Every structure is written in C-alpha cells, then in structure tokens.
Amino acid sequence: MPCFELELFPVPDLIVDAPQQFERHSIEDLPAVLLVIPPKFMKEMATPDNKGEANLVDEIALSAISASGVEVSEADRRAWVDAVTADPALKMMHVTLSADKGVAVDLVAQLPSFRPLSKVDLTDTGFNARALVSQDQIHEQFVITDPNTIKTLLSKIVDARWQRCRALLSTLDRSQVIILAYRQIEALLHERAEDARGALARTRFYIASQDSGWLLGRISNRDAAYRCYRTIAEMAVCECPFVGGRIPGLTDIDEISAEIFHLVSSAEYSDAVKYKLVPGQLEFLPDGSLDTGDDGAQIAMPAYLRASLQEIVDVDVESYPEHFIAEFDSDSEDIFFGAYENEFGISVFDAVQISLALQSICVERRAHVIDLRRSEVLASAAFIEASIDDDQLDLFLQAFGLATRPAWDVPPKSFNGADIWPWLFERRLSLMVRPVLIVDTSDDPLLIYGVRHLEFSGQYSAHLLEDAIWSRELLRSEIAKSFYDTIVAKRGDDFEAEIVNLARAAGWHVIPKLQMRRLGAPKGLGEIDALAVHHATGIWMVIECKWCGQARTAREVMNWMQGFHGKGGDKLDHHLQRVTWIKNNLEKSAKQLSLALPTRVIGQIVSTQPVPLAFAQTVPADVGTLTKRQFVEALCILSGTVR
C-alpha cells in the first residue's frame, strides 16, 4: 500500500466565499492530499452523536482511495467507516446539550491557545530564592535544618515573592492585565473540558489506560497554570493602576505567573514543614535556587496526588455519556434554594438567568472575554432580548463580583487572609466564586468576565454550598448553616447506604450498622459501618465508610489525617481494634451472627475518592483503603466473579 500525507484544512466561517462542500486538492510533486473542510461541517460535528465524524472519516477514506489508486467498493468503504465510528469514544468535537455558550463561541470565533507556565520563566524566578533573604540569615550555608530558621526563611521568601508580584503589577494597565489573564483562563477551561469529554477517546485510541502518566502530568501542570492566571486577575484588580499603566504583553503574564507559582510553592512547602509532612530541610543550590525535592504539596504526598488525578481520569472515562446531557435535578429541595438565597443574597433562578444573559452577550459579540461598562452590559442584554433587571444585576455583582480595593493583601471587612491567599482553597475572595471583575469604583464600573469561567464559577459556588464543602464558619446566614448541618449528617448515611447496596448487588450478604456488642465484644468498640460476607468464599469484610473531599494542600492533608493515625483511640484506631477483635474471636463472632466460620477477615476503609491515609507513612501498614470504584472491583475479585 503506497503511503501519502493527508492534511485537513477546516475553513473558518468568517471566510465569506468559503466552499460549501468538501474539496480535495493534490499537492504537486508530493504524495499528499489537502482536504478542505467547509465551515458548515464544523456545526454538524457539534452534536452528541457521531454523524459528523462519520462524514469526515468517509471523506478521509475517499481521499486515501483517490491518492493510492486502490480500488475499494462503496459497500466496503461504508462498512469500514461504520466500524471506525461505531464507538462513541471517537468524538472529535465534544459538546453538551446544556447551555454551553463556550461551545457556541468556539464555532464563531478563534479561541486563544492555552499557554502552560513557561519553563524558562519558572527557572529564572527560581534562581532568585537565595537573593530574597539576606545573607546574614543563611550565613553562607547551603543546607539548613533548624526548624525555626526554616520557618523564618520561608516566611521571608513568601513575603518577598509577593512584593515582587506587586512591583511587576504596579506598572501595568489594570484592565489589559485582567483581559490577558482571563483569555488564558478561558483557553485553559476549554482544554479542560476537552480532556474530560475526550478521556474515553484518548484511553481507547491513543494510550493504554495503564500508561496515563503523561496525562496526569498534563492535568497537574494545567491546574497549576489555572491557579496562577486566576491569581493574576485577583491581584491585578487591586494592584495595577486603572489609568497610566503600560499595556502588557504575554511575556509580562508569563513572568508574573512564574513569580506566583514560586510564591504558592514556597507557602505550601512551609505548611508541609509546619505540619511535619516532610523532613524540615532547605537547600540553596549554588545557582541561588531553592531545592526542596519538589514543589508544594507534591513534596508531601506525590503518590496521593497521582492517585487523585488518576481517579479524575477514570471517572471521566466511565461517565462519558454524562458529558453530553443537560444537568437538571428536578428533585432539588426547597431547603437548598432557601439556603442559597440567604447566603448569596440572590435567588438561584435570578443568578442563573443573569449568568446566561452575560454568557449570551459573549456569543453575540463573538468574544470569549467581555469588558463592558455596567450600563453597556444592560444595553447589550436588552439588545439580544436577554434583559437583566437593574436591581438584580446589583445583587448578582454583590454576590459574584470581585471589586477593586486599595491593596490585595488587605482583606475587606468580614473577610480574612484565608479568603485571599492563593495557596488555600474555597476562598471567598477568589475568582472561583467571584468571576466578574469590577475594575473601578465609578458609578458605572468596568466589568470583565469570561464565558466559560462564569458558567463554571456558578456551578462551583452552588457546589460549595449544596455539598457542604465550605467550612461552616465561613457561612454567614443561619439558614445556610442549618442546611450545612443537615447535609453533613445526611451524606455520611447516604454513602454508607450506597456502599451497602453496591456490596449486595455484587452478591454479598451485608449487615449494616453492626454493633460490636452484638458479637459479644466490649461496648467501647462501637459500631461497624457494614459487615459484608461472601458465603461461597467465606470472606468477611469489615467496612468503615468515609465520605471525603480531595485534600489538595498540606493543611488539608493534615486536617484529613486528624483522627486517622491509627493510635491513641482515634477513629482509625477504633476501626483496627474492631477488625483485630473479630480475627481473634472468629468462632464467637460467627455463632452470634448465625454464620459459617470465616476463612478470611479483611478490614477495609471505603472512601468517596482517594484519601491521604492510603499513602501516609505514619499509619499501620495493614490499613486497607479503597475508593468506591475500587471497592466494587475488589468485591468482584474476592468473590471470583467478573465485573
């Protein structure tokens, strides 16, 4: 079979005389074919099915046949195309059926490409670590192990990096810095959505599922860039001059991003040392850079972070169809809507309506990032018949607008440092929950936002409240606090019930909420969340259920580990004691439950997602931890069945 090169050339719909059909052009003196794709075809691909992909693959087949001169019947060609595109994983443009305004913009405008953090800038700024602290503090030492000295130096490095960020921002135009940063955020969110919706395709067509290390690194690097670009916007709205500043370029954004990256890394390493997750040691290399072995929380638990990222990929693969359906929950309870309105000062309905109107302005203007005065926003919404009530817009901006203030590092009244420091999560003054930048203090302020981040932020804010992710003390209204208490109590019970049902569905006999005293054990041993018994194999699984969110920083890892060190009567210690007692009293336990003598007893902690406990070096080696997904697989393996 002769070889040839096929080049695809999609024509933007901005070309007024663009072709209406596919065109094939041979390239003179080269074994190559140029396949011109008409603009209207891109819209055909923007559907959940593979009809558009089938048409494109068919055109590719025709091009191959034409270039090679090989005779292939139409029936054989069609059969080949059907076989290739039968798998829904072969989706070349991933869209949803919901109001995905970002996709609508993609179809009509050029999206700026995502720029990951520059290695050159990261290296250059990394060299500055030794210069950020005075020589008399390090006494020409290259390796420092004294805890107090380490704490002092890291604190000074964090402060110095923040001051460098402030100095860089102080000369640049405020609105232009925010726009450039927001364009990178939009490009990043586009790539993030493509990764989620294309996870199945990549694992099916491009890489073996067990060889996904490069993909995990890609996700980690993208998340780091996402945090840096968000922080630039958050800082710029306070620290950049509104008038008289220099117009920035992407090189300025790269330089500031590198400083923020090292600022966050230094702060995270400081926390890791403080909470004794890593040995306390600083080493200044001869070139002036700071060597901590790695950056941020990755120093403390690289295996845990890799497992968390792998879980994201695996869930994306398994939930492929869900990326193409609208997400509406008709069973939402009124209690959440009441808590939302009391906490944010605006109803869910009004917040969604305004968000959709703002996204529609992006589509109408063919722009991923919008910078308009408040009055222009109202006029633009009215023009596209997506009118916004003037008073409701004020409420929306009070809840989800990030307003300029005299200094970024000085939080306004009723907020604190935990709401602004970029190395922390669930911050109330972050772009994650306040996606509209209010750039000046005039009566008609300039507003800047991005189409994707606006939608993503709205979902994220609701998620923080609906799933009780925010700490209770961060909530302002009593109704929201009452809702939080209800959710925290309910989700643990719901997760236990889900695990019980999964075990029963796998053919196991399950006794939920088993009191140890029923087995004849001492009263102080408490209760087993669930005892799963497989009659055919004689295996008993003592299950401890743990609902948890992902720990992303040293502080969160430490908070999670409280009560799970496996000693001193903490939660893990009680679980291990229950397992040990059953192993030491097999006959008594079996008799009390009218069950056959077990052949094997397994202690298992089952969590909603990977937990630091599984990778900690300070807990007993025999502690078994599984995510819900892994638990189902383990049940099948232990029972000798195929999932």
Secondary structure per residue as TSV (DSSP state, phi and psi in degrees):
chain	resnum	aa	ss	phi	psi
A	1	M	-	360.0	121.0
A	2	P	-	-66.3	147.8
A	3	C	-	-96.1	148.8
A	4	F	-	-153.0	165.1
A	5	E	E	-105.8	132.3
A	6	L	E	-114.4	121.7
A	7	E	E	-112.4	125.7
A	8	L	E	-92.6	133.2
A	9	F	E	-128.7	91.6
A	10	P	E	-75.4	130.9
A	11	V	-	-93.4	125.5
A	12	P	-	-63.2	149.3
A	13	D	T	-75.2	-4.1
A	14	L	T	-73.8	-15.0
A	15	I	-	-78.8	112.3
A	16	V	T	-68.9	-30.5
A	17	D	T	-104.8	32.6
A	18	A	-	-66.2	149.8
A	19	P	-	-66.0	152.1
A	20	Q	S	-95.8	-13.9
A	21	Q	S	-128.9	167.1
A	22	F	-	-62.7	142.7
A	23	E	E	-130.7	137.0
A	24	R	E	-113.9	131.6
A	25	H	E	-129.2	129.9
A	26	S	E	-80.8	151.2
A	27	I	-	-105.1	122.5
A	28	E	T	-56.6	131.6
A	29	D	T	65.0	14.8
A	30	L	S	-131.6	143.1
A	31	P	S	-77.6	67.5
A	32	A	E	-142.2	151.7
A	33	V	E	-131.3	134.3
A	34	L	E	-102.8	117.5
A	35	L	E	-101.9	110.9
A	36	V	E	-87.8	124.4
A	37	I	E	-103.7	122.0
A	38	P	-	-68.3	152.2
A	39	P	H	-57.6	-40.1
A	40	K	H	-62.9	-24.0
A	41	F	H	-66.8	-33.2
A	42	M	H	-61.5	-33.8
A	43	K	H	-72.0	-31.0
A	44	E	H	-65.3	-31.1
A	45	M	H	-76.9	-20.7
A	46	A	S	-80.8	56.9
A	47	T	S	-137.6	158.1
A	48	P	S	-67.6	-22.8
A	49	D	S	-86.2	-177.4
A	50	N	S	-106.7	22.0
A	51	K	H	-61.6	-46.4
A	52	G	H	-63.4	-41.8
A	53	E	H	-62.2	-38.4
A	54	A	H	-62.5	-41.6
A	55	N	H	-63.8	-41.1
A	56	L	H	-67.7	-44.5
A	57	V	H	-61.8	-36.4
A	58	D	H	-63.4	-42.4
A	59	E	H	-65.6	-35.7
A	60	I	H	-64.7	-41.4
A	61	A	H	-62.5	-44.1
A	62	L	H	-61.6	-38.5
A	63	S	H	-65.1	-40.8
A	64	A	H	-64.7	-42.6
A	65	I	H	-64.0	-42.8
A	66	S	H	-64.4	-42.3
A	67	A	H	-74.2	-33.3
A	68	S	H	-88.5	-23.8
A	69	G	-	77.4	7.2
A	70	V	-	-78.1	136.5
A	71	E	-	-85.3	124.1
A	72	V	-	-135.2	129.5
A	73	S	-	-69.2	156.7
A	74	E	H	-62.6	-37.5
A	75	A	H	-63.7	-43.6
A	76	D	H	-66.2	-38.6
A	77	R	H	-64.1	-45.5
A	78	R	H	-63.3	-39.4
A	79	A	H	-63.7	-39.6
A	80	W	H	-65.6	-43.8
A	81	V	H	-61.4	-44.3
A	82	D	H	-62.3	-38.6
A	83	A	H	-66.9	-39.9
A	84	V	H	-68.8	-40.1
A	85	T	H	-98.6	5.9
A	86	A	S	-67.6	-33.3
A	87	D	S	-77.4	123.7
A	88	P	T	-63.6	-10.8
A	89	A	T	-66.7	-25.7
A	90	L	-	-80.0	76.5
A	91	K	-	-121.1	114.7
A	92	M	S	-89.4	-18.2
A	93	M	S	-136.2	117.5
A	94	H	-	-100.5	122.5
A	95	V	-	-134.7	167.8
A	96	T	-	-115.4	165.2
A	97	L	S	-86.3	-8.7
A	98	S	S	-80.7	-175.6
A	99	A	-	-75.6	71.0
A	100	D	-	-87.1	84.2
A	101	K	H	-66.4	-29.4
A	102	G	H	-59.7	-39.1
A	103	V	H	-66.6	-39.7
A	104	A	H	-60.2	-39.3
A	105	V	H	-67.7	-38.9
A	106	D	H	-56.4	-34.7
A	107	L	T	-76.1	-14.8
A	108	V	T	-123.8	-8.5
A	109	A	S	-141.8	156.3
A	110	Q	-	-81.6	121.9
A	111	L	-	-85.1	130.4
A	112	P	-	-62.6	146.1
A	113	S	-	-77.3	146.9
A	114	F	-	-75.6	130.9
A	115	R	-	-107.1	108.7
A	116	P	-	-64.6	165.8
A	117	L	-	-58.4	133.1
A	118	S	-	-71.1	125.0
A	119	K	H	-63.7	-35.5
A	120	V	H	-63.8	-46.9
A	121	D	H	-65.9	-39.2
A	122	L	H	-62.1	-40.2
A	123	T	H	-67.9	-46.0
A	124	D	H	-60.6	-46.4
A	125	T	H	-71.2	-28.3
A	126	G	H	-64.2	-30.1
A	127	F	T	-66.6	-17.0
A	128	N	T	-82.8	-3.0
A	129	A	T	-57.6	-47.5
A	130	R	G	-66.0	-34.0
A	131	A	G	-72.5	-16.3
A	132	L	G	-79.1	-12.9
A	133	V	S	-122.5	149.5
A	134	S	-	-70.7	149.8
A	135	Q	H	-63.3	-31.6
A	136	D	H	-69.7	-16.0
A	137	Q	H	-81.7	-27.6
A	138	I	H	-107.0	-10.0
A	139	H	T	50.0	39.5
A	140	E	T	63.7	12.5
A	141	Q	-	-75.7	145.9
A	142	F	S	-99.4	-30.7
A	143	V	E	-118.0	126.8
A	144	I	E	-124.3	128.9
A	145	T	-	-122.0	-10.9
A	146	D	-	-66.9	121.7
A	147	P	H	-57.0	-42.5
A	148	N	H	-66.9	-39.5
A	149	T	H	-66.5	-41.6
A	150	I	H	-59.8	-46.7
A	151	K	H	-60.2	-43.9
A	152	T	H	-64.7	-45.6
A	153	L	H	-65.5	-44.4
A	154	L	H	-63.9	-39.0
A	155	S	H	-62.0	-42.1
A	156	K	H	-67.6	-37.2
A	157	I	H	-65.0	-42.9
A	158	V	H	-60.5	-47.3
A	159	D	H	-62.5	-42.5
A	160	A	H	-66.4	-38.8
A	161	R	H	-66.5	-39.8
A	162	W	H	-62.1	-41.0
A	163	Q	H	-66.0	-33.4
A	164	R	H	-66.1	-40.9
A	165	C	H	-60.5	-45.2
A	166	R	H	-60.1	-43.0
A	167	A	H	-63.4	-42.1
A	168	L	H	-65.2	-40.9
A	169	L	H	-73.3	-27.6
A	170	S	T	-65.6	-14.6
A	171	T	T	-105.0	-3.0
A	172	L	B	-107.1	149.9
A	173	D	-	-65.6	127.9
A	174	R	H	-60.1	-55.0
A	175	S	H	-65.1	-37.0
A	176	Q	H	-71.4	-34.8
A	177	V	H	-63.1	-45.7
A	178	I	H	-63.1	-42.4
A	179	I	H	-62.7	-45.4
A	180	L	H	-62.9	-44.2
A	181	A	H	-63.7	-40.7
A	182	Y	H	-68.3	-33.5
A	183	R	H	-63.9	-38.4
A	184	Q	H	-67.4	-37.5
A	185	I	H	-62.2	-43.8
A	186	E	H	-64.3	-43.7
A	187	A	H	-63.3	-38.7
A	188	L	H	-65.8	-43.8
A	189	L	H	-65.7	-34.5
A	190	H	H	-61.8	-45.8
A	191	E	H	-65.8	-36.8
A	192	R	H	-63.5	-44.1
A	193	A	H	-64.4	-40.2
A	194	E	H	-63.3	-38.6
A	195	D	H	-63.8	-42.5
A	196	A	H	-66.2	-46.6
A	197	R	H	-75.9	-21.2
A	198	G	T	-103.9	9.8
A	199	A	H	-60.0	-42.1
A	200	L	H	-64.4	-42.5
A	201	A	H	-62.4	-42.5
A	202	R	I	-65.7	-44.9
A	203	T	I	-70.4	-24.4
A	204	R	I	-86.3	-37.9
A	205	F	I	-111.0	-27.2
A	206	Y	I	-108.6	-41.2
A	207	I	S	-137.2	153.1
A	208	A	-	-72.9	143.8
A	209	S	T	-58.9	-29.4
A	210	Q	T	-82.4	-4.5
A	211	D	-	-114.4	51.2
A	212	S	-	-104.2	17.0
A	213	G	H	-58.9	-40.1
A	214	W	H	-64.3	-34.3
A	215	L	H	-69.7	-38.8
A	216	L	H	-64.0	-40.0
A	217	G	H	-63.7	-37.9
A	218	R	H	-62.3	-44.8
A	219	I	H	-63.9	-44.6
A	220	S	H	-61.7	-45.1
A	221	N	H	-65.1	-37.8
A	222	R	H	-67.4	-40.7
A	223	D	H	-63.5	-37.8
A	224	A	H	-64.1	-42.8
A	225	A	H	-65.3	-40.0
A	226	Y	H	-58.4	-44.6
A	227	R	H	-64.8	-41.9
A	228	C	H	-64.6	-45.7
A	229	Y	H	-67.0	-37.5
A	230	R	H	-62.5	-43.0
A	231	T	H	-65.5	-36.5
A	232	I	H	-57.1	-47.7
A	233	A	H	-63.2	-42.0
A	234	E	H	-63.8	-39.5
A	235	M	H	-74.3	-41.8
A	236	A	H	-61.9	-36.4
A	237	V	H	-64.7	-16.7
A	238	C	H	-107.0	-39.1
A	239	E	H	-98.9	-23.4
A	240	C	S	-82.2	143.5
A	241	P	-	-68.6	141.2
A	242	F	S	-74.6	-31.5
A	243	V	S	-131.0	150.2
A	244	G	S	86.8	-0.7
A	245	G	-	-84.6	158.5
A	246	R	B	-74.2	142.8
A	247	I	-	-71.4	121.4
A	248	P	-	-81.4	160.4
A	249	G	-	-116.4	176.7
A	250	L	H	-65.2	-25.4
A	251	T	H	-65.2	-34.0
A	252	D	H	-65.3	-43.2
A	253	I	H	-62.4	-40.6
A	254	D	H	-61.0	-44.4
A	255	E	H	-65.1	-43.8
A	256	I	H	-67.2	-39.6
A	257	S	H	-58.9	-41.5
A	258	A	H	-63.5	-41.5
A	259	E	H	-63.2	-42.7
A	260	I	H	-65.2	-40.0
A	261	F	H	-57.5	-47.4
A	262	H	H	-72.5	-30.5
A	263	L	H	-60.1	-49.9
A	264	V	H	-65.4	-43.2
A	265	S	H	-61.7	-42.0
A	266	S	H	-64.1	-42.1
A	267	A	H	-66.0	-40.8
A	268	E	H	-67.3	-38.7
A	269	Y	H	-66.3	-37.9
A	270	S	H	-59.3	-43.1
A	271	D	H	-66.1	-39.6
A	272	A	H	-62.2	-38.4
A	273	V	H	-69.4	-43.7
A	274	K	H	-59.0	-42.0
A	275	Y	T	-91.9	10.3
A	276	K	T	59.4	36.4
A	277	L	S	-85.9	-16.5
A	278	V	S	-137.9	156.8
A	279	P	-	-63.4	136.5
A	280	G	-	-75.4	102.5
A	281	Q	-	-154.7	133.1
A	282	L	E	-117.0	139.6
A	283	E	E	-133.5	120.2
A	284	F	E	-92.7	119.1
A	285	L	-	-75.6	162.9
A	286	P	T	-56.8	-28.7
A	287	D	T	-81.4	-0.2
A	288	G	S	98.0	-6.7
A	289	S	-	-80.6	159.1
A	290	L	E	-99.8	120.4
A	291	D	E	-102.9	113.2
A	292	T	-	-115.1	10.7
A	293	G	S	90.2	-32.3
A	294	D	S	-172.4	-170.4
A	295	D	S	-116.6	143.4
A	296	G	G	59.2	-145.9
A	297	A	G	-65.9	-17.5
A	298	Q	G	-62.9	-24.9
A	299	I	G	-62.4	-42.7
A	300	A	T	-72.9	-47.5
A	301	M	-	-146.0	69.1
A	302	P	H	-60.5	-37.9
A	303	A	H	-65.0	-39.1
A	304	Y	H	-63.6	-45.0
A	305	L	H	-65.3	-39.2
A	306	R	H	-62.7	-41.5
A	307	A	H	-63.6	-38.7
A	308	S	H	-64.5	-42.5
A	309	L	H	-67.3	-40.2
A	310	Q	H	-62.3	-37.3
A	311	E	H	-62.2	-39.7
A	312	I	H	-60.2	-46.6
A	313	V	H	-63.1	-45.6
A	314	D	H	-62.5	-40.9
A	315	V	H	-66.6	-40.2
A	316	D	H	-59.4	-40.7
A	317	V	H	-64.8	-47.8
A	318	E	H	-69.1	-29.8
A	319	S	T	-100.1	26.7
A	320	Y	G	-48.7	-49.9
A	321	P	G	-61.4	-27.5
A	322	E	G	-69.7	-16.0
A	323	H	G	-76.1	-4.0
A	324	F	G	-121.7	17.9
A	325	I	S	-127.3	152.9
A	326	A	-	-73.0	144.5
A	327	E	-	-103.6	98.8
A	328	F	-	-128.5	133.0
A	329	D	-	-113.1	100.2
A	330	S	T	-72.0	-12.5
A	331	D	T	-98.9	10.8
A	332	S	-	-57.3	136.3
A	333	E	-	-86.3	149.6
A	334	D	H	-60.7	-26.5
A	335	I	H	-61.5	-36.9
A	336	F	H	-67.1	-44.1
A	337	F	H	-61.4	-38.2
A	338	G	H	-66.6	-42.5
A	339	A	H	-63.9	-40.9
A	340	Y	H	-61.1	-49.5
A	341	E	H	-65.1	-39.0
A	342	N	H	-70.4	-32.0
A	343	E	H	-81.1	-43.4
A	344	F	H	-96.4	-13.3
A	345	G	S	79.4	13.6
A	346	I	S	-151.5	145.8
A	347	S	-	-72.9	157.4
A	348	V	H	-58.1	-43.9
A	349	F	H	-60.1	-48.6
A	350	D	H	-65.8	-38.8
A	351	A	H	-63.2	-43.0
A	352	V	H	-66.6	-42.9
A	353	Q	H	-61.8	-43.7
A	354	I	H	-67.9	-41.3
A	355	S	H	-60.0	-44.7
A	356	L	H	-64.2	-37.8
A	357	A	H	-64.8	-42.6
A	358	L	H	-65.3	-38.0
A	359	Q	H	-66.8	-37.1
A	360	S	H	-65.0	-32.2
A	361	I	H	-62.4	-39.8
A	362	C	H	-59.1	-45.8
A	363	V	H	-64.7	-44.8
A	364	E	H	-63.2	-35.1
A	365	R	H	-91.8	-1.0
A	366	R	T	54.5	49.0
A	367	A	-	-136.6	136.5
A	368	H	S	-79.9	-27.6
A	369	V	E	-125.5	133.0
A	370	I	E	-112.5	135.0
A	371	D	E	-130.4	103.4
A	372	L	E	-138.1	150.4
A	373	R	E	-67.5	157.4
A	374	R	H	-55.9	-43.2
A	375	S	H	-64.6	-34.6
A	376	E	H	-70.3	-33.6
A	377	V	H	-62.7	-46.4
A	378	L	H	-62.2	-42.4
A	379	A	H	-67.3	-40.9
A	380	S	H	-65.3	-40.3
A	381	A	H	-63.8	-41.7
A	382	A	H	-65.0	-36.5
A	383	F	H	-63.2	-36.8
A	384	I	T	-96.4	15.6
A	385	E	T	59.3	36.2
A	386	A	-	-121.6	55.8
A	387	S	-	-58.1	143.6
A	388	I	-	-117.6	127.9
A	389	D	-	-66.7	133.8
A	390	D	H	-58.4	-46.1
A	391	D	H	-68.2	-37.7
A	392	Q	H	-66.8	-33.8
A	393	L	H	-63.7	-39.9
A	394	D	H	-60.4	-43.6
A	395	L	H	-63.5	-40.3
A	396	F	H	-62.3	-44.1
A	397	L	H	-69.8	-33.7
A	398	Q	H	-63.7	-36.3
A	399	A	H	-83.5	-41.0
A	400	F	H	-124.4	13.9
A	401	G	E	-100.2	139.1
A	402	L	E	-105.2	103.8
A	403	A	E	-87.1	151.1
A	404	T	-	-63.5	149.6
A	405	R	-	-146.9	164.9
A	406	P	S	-58.5	-35.6
A	407	A	-	-147.2	134.5
A	408	W	T	-63.4	-37.9
A	409	D	T	-84.7	6.3
A	410	V	S	-114.9	101.9
A	411	P	-	-68.9	148.0
A	412	P	-	-70.0	172.8
A	413	K	T	-57.1	142.0
A	414	S	T	76.4	4.9
A	415	F	-	-121.3	170.2
A	416	N	-	-144.6	-177.6
A	417	G	G	-58.3	-31.7
A	418	A	G	-64.4	-15.1
A	419	D	G	-87.4	-10.0
A	420	I	T	-123.2	-28.8
A	421	W	-	-64.1	123.4
A	422	P	T	-69.9	-11.7
A	423	W	T	-86.3	3.6
A	424	L	S	-110.6	161.3
A	425	F	S	-116.7	170.0
A	426	E	S	56.0	38.5
A	427	R	-	-79.1	138.2
A	428	R	T	-79.4	-14.6
A	429	L	T	-114.0	39.1
A	430	S	S	-108.4	161.8
A	431	L	T	-66.5	-19.0
A	432	M	T	-63.8	-35.1
A	433	V	T	-111.6	-10.1
A	434	R	-	-129.8	80.3
A	435	P	-	-80.4	-12.0
A	436	V	E	-100.3	115.8
A	437	L	E	-82.8	123.3
A	438	I	E	-97.6	101.7
A	439	V	-	-81.5	-24.6
A	440	D	-	-140.1	177.2
A	441	T	-	-105.5	15.2
A	442	S	S	-72.4	171.2
A	443	D	S	-68.7	-21.4
A	444	D	S	-126.0	72.2
A	445	P	-	-70.5	156.6
A	446	L	E	-77.7	131.2
A	447	L	E	-114.4	136.2
A	448	I	E	-130.2	132.3
A	449	Y	E	-155.4	164.4
A	450	G	E	-116.0	147.1
A	451	V	H	-64.3	-45.3
A	452	R	H	-73.3	-44.4
A	453	H	H	-66.3	-31.2
A	454	L	H	-62.5	-46.8
A	455	E	H	-66.5	-45.3
A	456	F	H	-61.7	-42.6
A	457	S	H	-64.6	-40.0
A	458	G	H	-60.6	-42.6
A	459	Q	H	-67.4	-39.8
A	460	Y	H	-65.8	-43.5
A	461	S	H	-61.7	-44.2
A	462	A	H	-64.4	-37.8
A	463	H	H	-62.9	-41.8
A	464	L	H	-58.7	-37.7
A	465	L	H	-84.3	-47.6
A	466	E	H	-63.0	-37.6
A	467	D	T	-99.6	12.2
A	468	A	T	54.6	45.8
A	469	I	-	-82.5	-39.9
A	470	W	S	-60.3	144.9
A	471	S	-	-66.2	146.0
A	472	R	G	-58.1	-36.8
A	473	E	G	-69.5	-14.5
A	474	L	G	-82.4	-16.5
A	475	L	-	-78.3	143.4
A	476	R	-	-100.0	-35.6
A	477	S	S	-93.5	146.7
A	478	E	H	-67.0	-33.3
A	479	I	H	-64.7	-41.6
A	480	A	H	-65.8	-38.3
A	481	K	H	-65.7	-39.7
A	482	S	H	-64.5	-40.8
A	483	F	H	-61.7	-42.7
A	484	Y	H	-57.1	-48.2
A	485	D	H	-59.7	-40.6
A	486	T	H	-64.2	-44.8
A	487	I	H	-66.5	-44.5
A	488	V	H	-59.9	-42.0
A	489	A	H	-68.4	-39.1
A	490	K	H	-75.3	-38.8
A	491	R	H	-67.8	-33.3
A	492	G	H	-64.6	-44.9
A	493	D	H	-64.5	-41.0
A	494	D	H	-63.8	-40.1
A	495	F	H	-67.1	-41.1
A	496	E	H	-60.2	-43.9
A	497	A	H	-63.9	-37.5
A	498	E	H	-65.0	-42.9
A	499	I	H	-64.5	-40.8
A	500	V	H	-59.8	-45.9
A	501	N	H	-65.9	-37.9
A	502	L	H	-64.4	-41.7
A	503	A	H	-65.8	-42.0
A	504	R	H	-65.2	-39.1
A	505	A	H	-64.1	-26.6
A	506	A	T	-86.0	4.6
A	507	G	T	93.1	16.2
A	508	W	-	-99.1	147.0
A	509	H	E	-85.8	128.4
A	510	V	E	-124.8	133.2
A	511	I	E	-111.7	106.9
A	512	P	E	-81.7	154.0
A	513	K	E	46.5	57.6
A	514	L	E	-87.5	114.9
A	515	Q	E	-71.1	130.1
A	516	M	G	-62.6	-29.5
A	517	R	G	-66.1	-19.6
A	518	R	G	-65.7	-26.3
A	519	L	G	-87.6	-5.0
A	520	G	T	92.9	13.4
A	521	A	-	-84.5	163.2
A	522	P	-	-58.2	147.4
A	523	K	G	-60.3	-33.7
A	524	G	G	-66.9	-10.6
A	525	L	G	-79.0	-8.4
A	526	G	-	72.4	-138.4
A	527	E	E	-129.0	141.1
A	528	I	E	-88.7	130.1
A	529	D	E	-58.7	-43.4
A	530	A	E	-161.1	138.4
A	531	L	E	-111.8	114.6
A	532	A	E	-101.3	130.2
A	533	V	E	-124.4	128.7
A	534	H	E	-106.9	109.0
A	535	H	T	-63.7	-39.0
A	536	A	T	-67.0	-38.4
A	537	T	T	-98.0	-15.6
A	538	G	T	76.3	16.6
A	539	I	E	-85.8	133.9
A	540	W	E	-110.4	134.3
A	541	M	E	-119.5	116.9
A	542	V	E	-90.1	110.6
A	543	I	E	-105.8	128.1
A	544	E	E	-111.4	118.2
A	545	C	E	-91.9	140.0
A	546	K	E	-140.2	107.7
A	547	W	-	-79.7	132.1
A	548	C	-	-154.0	152.3
A	549	G	-	-92.1	173.5
A	550	Q	-	-78.6	134.0
A	551	A	-	-90.7	121.1
A	552	R	-	-113.9	-9.9
A	553	T	S	-131.7	167.9
A	554	A	H	-59.2	-38.8
A	555	R	H	-63.4	-42.8
A	556	E	H	-69.4	-36.9
A	557	V	H	-60.5	-45.2
A	558	M	H	-64.3	-42.3
A	559	N	H	-62.2	-40.1
A	560	W	H	-65.2	-39.8
A	561	M	H	-72.5	-15.4
A	562	Q	T	-60.9	123.8
A	563	G	T	89.0	0.4
A	564	F	-	-132.4	47.3
A	565	H	S	-99.4	-11.0
A	566	G	S	77.8	27.9
A	567	K	-	-156.1	164.8
A	568	G	T	67.9	21.4
A	569	G	T	75.1	21.9
A	570	D	-	-79.1	-176.0
A	571	K	H	-60.2	-44.3
A	572	L	H	-66.8	-39.0
A	573	D	H	-60.8	-42.8
A	574	H	H	-62.4	-41.5
A	575	H	H	-61.2	-46.4
A	576	L	H	-64.7	-36.9
A	577	Q	H	-64.7	-38.9
A	578	R	H	-64.5	-43.4
A	579	V	H	-63.4	-44.8
A	580	T	H	-62.4	-42.3
A	581	W	H	-61.9	-43.2
A	582	I	H	-63.9	-42.9
A	583	K	H	-61.3	-34.0
A	584	N	H	-85.1	-8.7
A	585	N	T	-135.6	53.3
A	586	L	H	-62.7	-50.2
A	587	E	H	-63.2	-43.9
A	588	K	H	-63.3	-43.6
A	589	S	H	-64.6	-45.0
A	590	A	H	-63.3	-41.8
A	591	K	H	-64.0	-43.6
A	592	Q	H	-64.0	-29.0
A	593	L	H	-100.2	2.0
A	594	S	T	56.8	43.7
A	595	L	-	-120.2	160.5
A	596	A	-	-68.5	155.5
A	597	L	-	-60.7	128.1
A	598	P	-	-69.9	146.8
A	599	T	S	-88.3	-19.8
A	600	R	E	-160.4	139.8
A	601	V	E	-121.1	125.8
A	602	I	E	-118.4	130.3
A	603	G	E	-93.7	130.4
A	604	Q	E	-141.3	127.1
A	605	I	E	-96.2	124.8
A	606	V	E	-113.2	125.3
A	607	S	E	-122.4	165.0
A	608	T	S	-69.2	-27.9
A	609	Q	S	-157.3	173.6
A	610	P	-	-53.8	143.5
A	611	V	-	-124.0	149.8
A	612	P	G	-57.3	-28.3
A	613	L	G	-53.4	-36.6
A	614	A	G	-68.0	-17.8
A	615	F	G	-120.3	1.8
A	616	A	-	-74.1	148.6
A	617	Q	S	-94.6	-3.1
A	618	T	S	-105.5	9.6
A	619	V	S	-115.0	160.4
A	620	P	-	-54.7	142.5
A	621	A	T	-67.9	-22.9
A	622	D	T	-90.9	12.8
A	623	V	-	-76.4	119.5
A	624	G	-	-95.7	129.2
A	625	T	E	-130.9	134.7
A	626	L	E	-137.9	146.4
A	627	T	E	-78.5	169.6
A	628	K	H	-57.4	-42.4
A	629	R	H	-63.0	-46.2
A	630	Q	H	-65.6	-32.4
A	631	F	H	-61.5	-45.2
A	632	V	H	-61.7	-42.4
A	633	E	H	-64.0	-40.6
A	634	A	H	-64.7	-39.2
A	635	L	H	-59.0	-43.0
A	636	C	H	-67.0	-41.6
A	637	I	H	-65.4	-46.0
A	638	L	H	-65.5	-32.2
A	639	S	H	-90.3	-3.3
A	640	G	T	75.3	23.2
A	641	T	-	-107.7	163.9
A	642	V	-	-103.1	129.7
A	643	R	-	-73.1	360.0
